[in-house]
């Protein structure tokens, strides 16, 4: 099982599932980083699609070449002793922060849609995430890649249903919408979005590249994965864009839009969203634990359990606050690592 190589579709599915989580599928990320900038946000969606393909490929190729099991060898190679150490700190910190956000997102979903206490949703997500990570890397790939198509399809269908009954985009005004304080303009927001998504994902994309059959599998997987992420982001953008006045203060805006279509659509999307939170949480916990210790040792179980308990406690901060402040902060820190990845790719 250890030596079994993965296919193009598994690479693409795992890539999408690693990026997509509570922030993406709920619409909270797309709302803050793109929708708040009006129609220019759609240009930003195109830019991040291209960058997802580009950075996904070079990171997985590095993982394939270096035969890595965590992000550390990659950031050391591209950043050297000092910048590599800085990138390592940023990635490790954000993996824990993102895991916290996924657990908080699950709590928010349980509370908003099922009228249950948020702690129940957070505890549920923490528990199934621990069980999956303890099962090893292959179980992670299988769990993530299976779920992914349902999110992209559901986001597209909700978008189509919304746009059929919405006014033309040109008639929609965003004049009363406040832009996030930490995001200067639509282009910088796009760069930060790529930064905070790609940099911590090195912890999964590197080992994923190691498991790929060959360089062609990596290239095609990055292409399909990037396009899938772009389609999903564009669908969510259009859905929220035409409903911005009614959803701008919600923790999980996509659920509200799905509810407008029908109660059944809302319930289905809530289940898909929960599944996507799970796939991202699994990737975050695996990446963090793999950096802290060798996952083939007995110590790994203690590290995984301790990390999950701490993230559960930190999730009490609240979901939208984590997206608003944590994500842009890590985005700023991660830009330097993106530059290092580009430099390493083309240096003589």
RODO-2510 file (C-alpha; in nm, 4 decimals, decimal comma):
residues 348
     n   res          X          Y          Z
     1     x     0,0000     0,0000     0,0000
     2     x     0,2907     0,2320     0,0773
     3     x     0,4346     0,1965    -0,2724
     4     x     0,1071     0,2373    -0,4563
     5     x     0,1256     0,5374    -0,6912
     6     x    -0,1708     0,7677    -0,7297
     7     x    -0,3465     0,8767    -1,0489
     8     x    -0,4046     1,2160    -1,2124
     9     x    -0,7596     1,2348    -1,0787
    10     x    -0,6459     1,1504    -0,7266
    11     x    -0,3822     1,4235    -0,7498
    12     x    -0,6406     1,6763    -0,8739
    13     x    -0,9019     1,5709    -0,6187
    14     x    -0,6593     1,5819    -0,3274
    15     x    -0,5277     1,9206    -0,4421
    16     x    -0,8777     2,0703    -0,4557
    17     x    -0,9790     1,9091    -0,1278
    18     x    -0,6692     2,0424     0,0460
    19     x    -0,7479     2,4004    -0,0599
    20     x    -1,1243     2,3852    -0,0179
    21     x    -1,2486     2,4023     0,3370
    22     x    -1,4856     2,5937     0,5599
    23     x    -1,3750     2,9332     0,4295
    24     x    -1,4062     2,8427     0,0605
    25     x    -1,7172     2,6262     0,0571
    26     x    -1,9092     2,8475     0,3005
    27     x    -1,8436     3,1471     0,0762
    28     x    -1,6749     3,3454     0,3553
    29     x    -1,3339     3,3561     0,1798
    30     x    -1,4722     3,4418    -0,1643
    31     x    -1,6928     3,7088    -0,0070
    32     x    -1,4087     3,8865     0,1724
    33     x    -1,1330     3,8471    -0,0857
    34     x    -1,3288     3,8922    -0,4103
    35     x    -1,6983     3,9822    -0,3865
    36     x    -1,6314     4,2940    -0,1793
    37     x    -1,4300     4,4328    -0,4735
    38     x    -1,7237     4,4126    -0,7138
    39     x    -1,6787     4,3011    -1,0734
    40     x    -1,2991     4,3337    -1,0487
    41     x    -1,3135     4,0386    -0,8133
    42     x    -1,3998     3,8184    -1,1105
    43     x    -1,0680     3,9139    -1,2723
    44     x    -0,9065     3,8102    -0,9448
    45     x    -1,0746     3,4696    -0,9732
    46     x    -0,9153     3,4193    -1,3168
    47     x    -0,5730     3,5171    -1,1802
    48     x    -0,5891     3,2748    -0,8888
    49     x    -0,6950     2,9931    -1,1231
    50     x    -0,3752     3,0375    -1,3260
    51     x    -0,1649     3,0656    -1,0107
    52     x    -0,3212     2,7566    -0,8558
    53     x    -0,2151     2,5570    -1,1624
    54     x     0,1351     2,7078    -1,1632
    55     x     0,2239     2,6791    -0,7955
    56     x     0,0516     2,3444    -0,7544
    57     x     0,2714     2,1986    -1,0273
    58     x     0,6058     2,3338    -0,9066
    59     x     0,5412     2,2327    -0,5434
    60     x     0,4334     1,8781    -0,6338
    61     x     0,7288     1,8466    -0,8706
    62     x     0,9635     1,9497    -0,5898
    63     x     0,8002     1,6912    -0,3646
    64     x     0,8545     1,4298    -0,6351
    65     x     1,2206     1,5236    -0,6853
    66     x     1,3075     1,5543    -0,3163
    67     x     1,0990     1,2525    -0,2047
    68     x     0,9486     1,4484     0,0866
    69     x     0,7123     1,3504     0,3672
    70     x     0,6567     1,7045     0,5003
    71     x     0,6947     2,0663     0,3829
    72     x     1,0332     2,1187     0,5531
    73     x     1,2706     1,9907     0,2787
    74     x     1,0900     2,2023     0,0185
    75     x     1,1012     2,5325     0,2081
    76     x     1,4639     2,4702     0,3040
    77     x     1,5584     2,4148    -0,0592
    78     x     1,3799     2,7216    -0,1975
    79     x     1,4405     2,9571     0,0958
    80     x     1,7767     2,8538     0,2289
    81     x     1,8667     2,8483     0,5961
    82     x     1,6966     3,1680     0,7108
    83     x     1,4032     3,2209     0,4734
    84     x     1,3382     2,8471     0,4869
    85     x     1,3154     2,8638     0,8663
    86     x     1,0783     3,1613     0,8406
    87     x     0,8558     2,9791     0,5895
    88     x     0,8566     2,6711     0,8106
    89     x     0,7300     2,8759     1,1066
    90     x     0,4596     3,0428     0,8949
    91     x     0,3378     2,7127     0,7494
    92     x     0,3402     2,5262     1,0792
    93     x     0,1565     2,8119     1,2530
    94     x    -0,1072     2,8386     0,9828
    95     x    -0,1689     2,4653     0,9651
    96     x    -0,2756     2,4833     1,3269
    97     x    -0,4714     2,8042     1,2634
    98     x    -0,6487     2,6575     0,9606
    99     x    -0,7370     2,3425     1,1546
   100     x    -0,8849     2,5714     1,4200
   101     x    -1,0876     2,7534     1,1521
   102     x    -1,2227     2,4240     1,0133
   103     x    -1,3329     2,3093     1,3580
   104     x    -1,4919     2,6499     1,4230
   105     x    -1,6624     2,6369     1,0815
   106     x    -1,8154     2,3022     1,1645
   107     x    -1,9478     2,4449     1,4899
   108     x    -2,0972     2,7446     1,3082
   109     x    -2,2652     2,5132     1,0554
   110     x    -2,4171     2,2907     1,3236
   111     x    -2,5508     2,5965     1,5025
   112     x    -2,6851     2,7845     1,1983
   113     x    -2,8394     2,4937     1,0105
   114     x    -2,9161     2,2217     1,2617
   115     x    -2,9888     2,4446     1,5649
   116     x    -2,7364     2,2499     1,7737
   117     x    -2,4759     2,3905     2,0092
   118     x    -2,1593     2,4940     1,8184
   119     x    -1,9413     2,2858     2,0504
   120     x    -2,1128     1,9681     1,9258
   121     x    -2,0212     2,0473     1,5662
   122     x    -1,6657     2,1369     1,6607
   123     x    -1,6219     1,8206     1,8667
   124     x    -1,7640     1,6061     1,5862
   125     x    -1,5204     1,7520     1,3309
   126     x    -1,2207     1,7198     1,5617
   127     x    -1,3023     1,3551     1,6306
   128     x    -1,3468     1,2313     1,2710
   129     x    -1,0395     1,4281     1,1626
   130     x    -0,8244     1,2526     1,4231
   131     x    -0,9564     0,9099     1,3208
   132     x    -0,8763     0,9733     0,9525
   133     x    -0,5228     1,1053     1,0108
   134     x    -0,4413     0,8111     1,2352
   135     x    -0,5299     0,5913     0,9357
   136     x    -0,2277     0,7163     0,7355
   137     x    -0,1597     0,9139     0,4161
   138     x    -0,3412     0,6786     0,1786
   139     x    -0,6630     0,7043     0,3783
   140     x    -0,6266     1,0828     0,3614
   141     x    -0,5921     1,0812    -0,0187
   142     x    -0,8928     0,8522    -0,0563
   143     x    -1,1159     1,0517     0,1793
   144     x    -1,0293     1,3855     0,0193
   145     x    -1,0425     1,2909    -0,3503
   146     x    -1,3812     1,1162    -0,3205
   147     x    -1,5584     1,4171    -0,1684
   148     x    -1,4241     1,6899    -0,4008
   149     x    -1,6450     1,6459    -0,7133
   150     x    -1,9589     1,6939    -0,5042
   151     x    -1,8532     2,0386    -0,3864
   152     x    -1,7626     2,1703    -0,7328
   153     x    -2,0859     2,0306    -0,8792
   154     x    -2,3050     2,1632    -0,5964
   155     x    -2,1440     2,5109    -0,6131
   156     x    -2,2012     2,5265    -0,9897
   157     x    -2,5641     2,4100    -0,9640
   158     x    -2,6445     2,6593    -0,6867
   159     x    -2,4823     2,9333    -0,8955
   160     x    -2,6841     2,8468    -1,2065
   161     x    -3,0113     2,8335    -1,0106
   162     x    -2,9325     3,1691    -0,8492
   163     x    -2,8323     3,3471    -1,1705
   164     x    -3,1463     3,2317    -1,3542
   165     x    -3,3607     3,4424    -1,1232
   166     x    -3,1126     3,7262    -1,0565
   167     x    -3,0939     4,0680    -1,2271
   168     x    -2,8089     4,1349    -1,4751
   169     x    -2,4683     4,1795    -1,3085
   170     x    -2,4433     4,5325    -1,4491
   171     x    -2,7475     4,6403    -1,2456
   172     x    -2,6048     4,5265    -0,9109
   173     x    -2,4413     4,7936    -0,6932
   174     x    -2,1782     4,7308    -0,4241
   175     x    -2,1534     5,0937    -0,3136
   176     x    -2,2633     5,0240     0,0446
   177     x    -2,0339     4,7262     0,0993
   178     x    -1,7352     4,7760     0,3317
   179     x    -1,4061     4,6280     0,2144
   180     x    -1,1895     4,4360     0,4632
   181     x    -0,9318     4,6549     0,6384
   182     x    -0,6387     4,4226     0,5645
   183     x    -0,7032     4,4013     0,1880
   184     x    -0,5940     4,7060    -0,0127
   185     x    -0,7301     4,6271    -0,3592
   186     x    -0,8587     4,3377    -0,5703
   187     x    -0,5144     4,2439    -0,7124
   188     x    -0,3439     4,2381    -0,3749
   189     x    -0,6371     4,0443    -0,2311
   190     x    -0,5879     3,7822    -0,5058
   191     x    -0,2161     3,7509    -0,4272
   192     x    -0,2828     3,7141    -0,0550
   193     x    -0,5542     3,4585    -0,1277
   194     x    -0,3097     3,2442    -0,3250
   195     x    -0,0417     3,2932    -0,0617
   196     x    -0,2372     3,1762     0,2408
   197     x    -0,3900     2,8852     0,0474
   198     x    -0,0786     2,7579    -0,1277
   199     x     0,1875     2,8012     0,1404
   200     x     0,0346     2,5764     0,4091
   201     x    -0,0747     2,3321     0,1368
   202     x     0,2924     2,2522     0,0722
   203     x     0,2617     2,0101     0,3643
   204     x     0,0197     1,7980     0,1579
   205     x     0,1212     1,8855    -0,2002
   206     x     0,4849     1,7887    -0,1402
   207     x     0,4092     1,4331    -0,0188
   208     x     0,1364     1,4148    -0,2859
   209     x     0,3961     1,4760    -0,5574
   210     x     0,6106     1,2021    -0,4053
   211     x     0,3207     0,9575    -0,4432
   212     x     0,2459     1,0494    -0,8077
   213     x     0,3244     0,8072    -1,0892
   214     x     0,5415     1,0513    -1,2864
   215     x     0,5888     1,4170    -1,3828
   216     x     0,3044     1,3984    -1,6377
   217     x     0,0637     1,2870    -1,3649
   218     x     0,1707     1,5860    -1,1549
   219     x     0,1289     1,8290    -1,4459
   220     x    -0,2163     1,7012    -1,5425
   221     x    -0,3242     1,6810    -1,1774
   222     x    -0,2183     2,0413    -1,1153
   223     x    -0,4000     2,1531    -1,4312
   224     x    -0,7257     1,9755    -1,3431
   225     x    -0,6989     2,0780    -0,9797
   226     x    -0,6395     2,4447    -1,0616
   227     x    -0,9257     2,4555    -1,3125
   228     x    -1,1571     2,2833    -1,0642
   229     x    -1,0685     2,5376    -0,7974
   230     x    -1,1248     2,8222    -1,0441
   231     x    -1,4662     2,6902    -1,1503
   232     x    -1,5746     2,6428    -0,7902
   233     x    -1,4523     2,9903    -0,6904
   234     x    -1,6217     3,1549    -0,9900
   235     x    -1,9513     2,9779    -0,9167
   236     x    -1,9455     3,0882    -0,5525
   237     x    -1,8420     3,4416    -0,6532
   238     x    -2,1353     3,4855    -0,8917
   239     x    -2,3770     3,3380    -0,6405
   240     x    -2,2702     3,5748    -0,3634
   241     x    -2,2255     3,8744    -0,5928
   242     x    -2,5940     3,8894    -0,6796
   243     x    -2,6949     3,8390    -0,3140
   244     x    -2,4320     4,0503    -0,1407
   245     x    -2,6734     4,2821     0,0445
   246     x    -2,8549     3,9951     0,2140
   247     x    -2,5542     3,7766     0,3007
   248     x    -2,2666     4,0136     0,3806
   249     x    -2,3013     3,9751     0,7600
   250     x    -2,3536     3,5966     0,7687
   251     x    -2,1019     3,3400     0,8930
   252     x    -2,1978     3,0906     0,6185
   253     x    -2,3424     3,2932     0,3272
   254     x    -2,3718     3,0087     0,0748
   255     x    -2,6176     2,8249     0,2975
   256     x    -2,8496     3,1247     0,2988
   257     x    -2,8427     3,1392    -0,0811
   258     x    -2,9094     2,7646    -0,1060
   259     x    -3,2056     2,8070     0,1311
   260     x    -3,3594     3,0621    -0,1078
   261     x    -3,3628     2,7984    -0,3813
   262     x    -3,5263     2,5260    -0,1714
   263     x    -3,4982     2,3558     0,1713
   264     x    -3,3721     2,0396    -0,0015
   265     x    -3,0929     2,2256    -0,1815
   266     x    -2,9970     2,3904     0,1472
   267     x    -2,9764     2,0548     0,3257
   268     x    -2,7686     1,8958     0,0487
   269     x    -2,5282     2,1889     0,0365
   270     x    -2,4928     2,1830     0,4163
   271     x    -2,3864     1,8169     0,3993
   272     x    -2,1403     1,8862     0,1163
   273     x    -2,0007     2,1832     0,3069
   274     x    -1,9484     1,9688     0,6146
   275     x    -1,7642     1,7131     0,4009
   276     x    -1,5371     1,9827     0,2583
   277     x    -1,4590     2,1181     0,6031
   278     x    -1,3593     1,7633     0,6919
   279     x    -1,1217     1,7208     0,3951
   280     x    -0,9421     2,0453     0,4703
   281     x    -0,9195     1,9714     0,8424
   282     x    -0,7646     1,6331     0,7646
   283     x    -0,4972     1,7936     0,5459
   284     x    -0,4195     2,0590     0,8071
   285     x    -0,3884     1,8124     1,0939
   286     x    -0,1725     1,5739     0,8890
   287     x     0,0613     1,8532     0,7780
   288     x     0,1022     1,9903     1,1281
   289     x     0,1596     1,6513     1,2895
   290     x     0,4054     1,5414     1,0161
   291     x     0,6147     1,8515     1,0860
   292     x     0,6179     1,7950     1,4611
   293     x     0,7103     1,4263     1,4586
   294     x     0,7558     1,1110     1,2510
   295     x     0,4042     0,9783     1,1961
   296     x     0,5295     0,6189     1,1949
   297     x     0,6197     0,6373     1,5647
   298     x     0,4061     0,5886     1,8761
   299     x     0,4588     0,9555     1,9618
   300     x     0,2465     1,0534     1,6601
   301     x    -0,0819     0,9514     1,8249
   302     x    -0,0147     1,1771     2,1234
   303     x     0,0820     1,4697     1,8981
   304     x    -0,2317     1,4280     1,6817
   305     x    -0,4625     1,4092     1,9843
   306     x    -0,2983     1,7039     2,1632
   307     x    -0,3057     1,9236     1,8524
   308     x    -0,6746     1,8468     1,7959
   309     x    -0,7672     1,9291     2,1548
   310     x    -0,5811     2,2628     2,1414
   311     x    -0,7413     2,3504     1,8066
   312     x    -1,0828     2,2678     1,9518
   313     x    -1,0243     2,5146     2,2362
   314     x    -0,8898     2,7821     1,9989
   315     x    -1,1959     2,7435     1,7730
   316     x    -1,4030     2,9236     2,0365
   317     x    -1,2641     3,2464     1,8848
   318     x    -1,5276     3,2295     1,6084
   319     x    -1,5210     3,1335     1,2417
   320     x    -1,5617     3,4649     1,0551
   321     x    -1,3055     3,6368     1,2788
   322     x    -1,0484     3,3710     1,1935
   323     x    -1,1091     3,4196     0,8194
   324     x    -1,1012     3,7987     0,8512
   325     x    -0,7783     3,8340     1,0481
   326     x    -0,5797     3,5087     1,0493
   327     x    -0,5938     3,4352     0,6757
   328     x    -0,4731     3,7764     0,5478
   329     x    -0,1958     3,7834     0,8110
   330     x    -0,0595     3,4491     0,6926
   331     x    -0,1065     3,5668     0,3331
   332     x     0,1266     3,8619     0,3934
   333     x     0,3880     3,6355     0,5539
   334     x     0,3610     3,3762     0,2770
   335     x     0,4262     3,6104    -0,0179
   336     x     0,7994     3,5818     0,0482
   337     x     0,7812     3,2037     0,0153
   338     x     0,5953     3,2358    -0,3166
   339     x     0,8773     3,4568    -0,4447
   340     x     1,1317     3,1972    -0,3285
   341     x     0,9424     2,9224    -0,5141
   342     x     0,9494     3,1259    -0,8367
   343     x     1,3189     3,2125    -0,7952
   344     x     1,4157     2,8515    -0,7278
   345     x     1,2249     2,7424    -1,0368
   346     x     1,4135     2,9668    -1,2767
   347     x     1,7555     3,0210    -1,1187
   348     x     2,0515     2,9023    -1,3217
***
